[in-house]
Amino acid sequence: MPDVMELVYEVSNEDFTRAGEASSDVKRKLKKLGIPSDVIRRVSIALYEGEINMVIHAYGGKVTVTISEEAITMVLADKGPGIPDIDKAMEAGYSTAPDNVRNLGFGAGMGLPNMKKNSDEMNIETQIGVGTTVTMTVKL
Amino acid sequence: MDLYGNSVYLLENQCKGCTNCIKHCPTQAIRVRNGKAVISTEKCIDCGECIRICPHHAKKAKRGFIDAINNYDYSVALPAPALYGQVNHLEDVNILLTALKAMGFDDVYEVSAAAEIISRESREYITSHREKWPIISTACPTVVRLIQVRYPDLMDNLLPLITPAELAARQARARAVERTGLPPERIGIFFISPCPSKVTAAKSPIGYKHSDIDCVLAIKDLYPILVSTMGEVADHPEDLAISGKIGISWGITGGEAGGLLSDAYVAADGIENIIRVLEDLEDDKFSSDLEFIELNACNGGCVGGVMTVENPFAAKAKMQALRKYMPVSATHNVKTYPYDAEWTDNVEYMPVFELADNLKDSMAKMSEIEALCKELPGLDCGCCGAPTCRALAEDVTRGVAKKSDCSYVLREYLHKLTDDFHELNQI
């Protein structure tokens, strides 16, 4: 029997109200697995923020969640525009989201900070014009 | 205490084995096995959706009947606020209350009166527990059960107070003892309820050990006699009413929240809607300024209970008309007996949906489920007796169903068998 489980989701950019489908499904499955509720909470918040980012900035992408007995690892890969200044993007309140997105209540500049806050480790690899891969780990 | 003392049960001879109930059960607690519905008591939250949906009336709610008043020397009726919305042109609550006495009860104590006390207690609790905002209402036992089995993270947000019906029972018993001098156990407390979840709450309370409610009656059982008796007493009602707008309004969605005298609340009703609210709450999607979440499993609130008779929206309109000229609150004019409204027991999460008791085994099972799901058609037709293909896959890994329970899988297997047979014939 495998010691790790992998869940893969395509995040569509067609409809921002669908952002959150991956985090909802992950949450449901983690509950079934009996993962402690504080871990589930951190994973679903971090993942939801990541999904929103992928929809707003990167025309969707792919989410891979790996569950082991030690940790839950989330890899969010997109082929979006890339992040020009990661330090700036990590600042609370800094946002490059367009007005139409802000009018919907998103784009408050809390996405990446929230993702970092809710994960034990976070790593961002980005290349302008190629895409961004965010890897987050929440330890069990 | 019976942990899973459900009130919803099946009348086996009436069950046709159709799949209506399994498709509507919010916790996927029902399966059809050997042509009959089977309810998992640990997953059932007594919402009554299956009673509502069953076209063959094969689901029923356990409840008591009025002749049980003969088991006591003195009996008190506790009408739920929702009862007031059931009758037409009710201008004076006293007519309804007097009719209850004429039906055989020695006294009546309005649940709405106790609700006003609980409103006051809730205001105090909410003000002094800012760190727990938003506080979630615990008046609907189905909501409490749902959170208990599915939302461990929200357990701490539950309002740890007894329900208005429970407080009414305790007050009514104290008043009856004072008035009659009888020992408390000779007094029967009868709650007239809109729903089966209150039957369960009286039998296996959550948050405290023992309920003072001796018997729960269904509004719909009493209704025909109540209406005709009201006609008889209409011209000489006794002065029995002891509650105002705040108390009466608990019967409809927004009523409980309204009693908090604050606008920072969300009030939702209907089982699917409350699940959406709970999911979002769990993900921190609500404003942190929100003080209170009122949730009612039934559409419209308690007036939509499965043991009521009137359309919930019509009932709501009647209650709005009734409360129009009532005082805001009336309980301060009534003698209150010493009480403690806070829960005495810790309420713990019940992980009834977990796959196994350790992560390794759970992951193995989930991998098996994922693999099986890929082999199933994904139609969620329910013909196998499980509500969805995923639920069947889970049942198979739990060892309580077979993959070939799926008609599509079986059909393909039969096709292959005939092909093989055909080939064999050619040789």
Chai-1 contact restraints between the chains, C-beta under 6 A:
chainA,res_idxA,chainB,res_idxB,connection_type,confidence,min_distance_angstrom,max_distance_angstrom,comment,restraint_id
A,M1,B,A364,contact,1.0,0.0,6.0,A-B,restraint_1
A,P2,B,S367,contact,1.0,0.0,6.0,A-B,restraint_2
A,M5,B,M363,contact,1.0,0.0,6.0,A-B,restraint_3
A,M5,B,S367,contact,1.0,0.0,6.0,A-B,restraint_4
A,K32,B,F353,contact,1.0,0.0,6.0,A-B,restraint_5
A,K32,B,L355,contact,1.0,0.0,6.0,A-B,restraint_6
A,L33,B,S362,contact,1.0,0.0,6.0,A-B,restraint_7
A,G34,B,E354,contact,1.0,0.0,6.0,A-B,restraint_8
A,G34,B,S362,contact,1.0,0.0,6.0,A-B,restraint_9
A,S37,B,P152,contact,1.0,0.0,6.0,A-B,restraint_10
A,S37,B,D153,contact,1.0,0.0,6.0,A-B,restraint_11
A,R41,B,D153,contact,1.0,0.0,6.0,A-B,restraint_12
A,S44,B,D283,contact,1.0,0.0,6.0,A-B,restraint_13
A,I45,B,D284,contact,1.0,0.0,6.0,A-B,restraint_14
A,E69,B,L359,contact,1.0,0.0,6.0,A-B,restraint_15
